[in-house]
Amino acid sequence: MNTSSAIKLSPEEIVRFGDDPAAAFAQNMIAVQERIAAICHRCGRHPDEVRLLPVTKTIPANVLRHAYAAGITDFGENKLQEARDKLAMLDDLSIRWSIIGHLQTNKVKYLVRFASEFHALDSFRLAEELNRRLDALGRDLDVFVQVNTSGEESKYGLHPNDLMPFIERLPNYPRLKPRGLMTLAIFSADAERVRACFRLLRELRDRAVTIDPGLTKLSMGMSGDYEIAIEEGADVVRVGQAIFGPRPGADALYWPGLIPDPQSQEREETPR
Ligand SMILES: *Cc1c(COP(=O)(O)O)cnc(C)c1O
């Protein structure tokens, strides 16, 4: 039985999340789902086609107990260390963990133990190590291949030109179950530039499925741009701030690595 009111919040947490986070998160979930349904309706899609993946990064574990009490059981995390810390504190709950951000090869051994899916596959080195570690555990992993659709140096992901050769070699890693492509759009007030990123991913997906029929899904769209992403065909939207409220500090930005994050325990590799 989960009674969220019994989970203590610190004064700082009450400032950030209010004194009844479960109610607030539940209400925000409904609002986002209603908006997704409205967008789908407008562009002739069925709302069930779009999966809402709540992004829980920077939300403390005890606050996530309130989220869980509100019925949120899929958690998307972009940093492996943070996900591991939370897993250790929440191991009595049945959470489905999605790792959505860039992963260093030396963290693969942790990911394979608990993650249900990985959205940021972008190198053979990572594919090799994931496959090896998964095979040792006798398990498979759903993966999305990350593509850099904005051309920004700061973003991870394969260059669009490198995608098809990459996909052709994925059968070498049989423990990886390719589900689709993932991207982060450019951070811009110009909706057409954002849309161009999502459209490019869709076009790449349409070619990718001819090589690997499993690569059907598009993981794209965040709090600030999921409306455009759904219009362009998103199957999974990764939404944090619209559910859990604004993130303070450098984490307010959508992507890790753009601005050095002083709280980060992890040293990121330089994106190629
Ligand atoms: C943080 C993050 C999101 C969600 O961003 P919000 O602004 O909180 O909706 C989505 N995808 C990735 C990879 C992220 O790191």
PDBQT file of the ligand as one rigid body, heavy atoms in Angstrom, charges set to zero:
ROOT
HETATM    1  C1  LIG A 301      15.732  16.104 -19.882  1.00  0.00    +0.000 C 
HETATM    2  C2  LIG A 301      15.468  15.333 -21.101  1.00  0.00    +0.000 A 
HETATM    3  C3  LIG A 301      14.180  15.281 -21.644  1.00  0.00    +0.000 A 
HETATM    4  C4  LIG A 301      12.987  15.993 -21.058  1.00  0.00    +0.000 C 
HETATM    5  O1  LIG A 301      13.122  17.388 -21.059  1.00  0.00    +0.000 OA
HETATM    6  P1  LIG A 301      11.970  18.263 -20.358  1.00  0.00    +0.000 P 
HETATM    7  O2  LIG A 301      12.294  19.634 -20.696  1.00  0.00    +0.000 OA
HETATM    8  O3  LIG A 301      12.105  17.995 -18.881  1.00  0.00    +0.000 OA
HETATM    9  O4  LIG A 301      10.674  17.766 -20.861  1.00  0.00    +0.000 OA
HETATM   10  C5  LIG A 301      13.993  14.506 -22.781  1.00  0.00    +0.000 A 
HETATM   11  N1  LIG A 301      15.014  13.824 -23.352  1.00  0.00    +0.000 NA
HETATM   12  C6  LIG A 301      16.255  13.850 -22.844  1.00  0.00    +0.000 A 
HETATM   13  C7  LIG A 301      17.319  13.069 -23.517  1.00  0.00    +0.000 C 
HETATM   14  C8  LIG A 301      16.529  14.597 -21.706  1.00  0.00    +0.000 A 
HETATM   15  O5  LIG A 301      17.784  14.621 -21.209  1.00  0.00    +0.000 OA
ENDROOT
TORSDOF 0
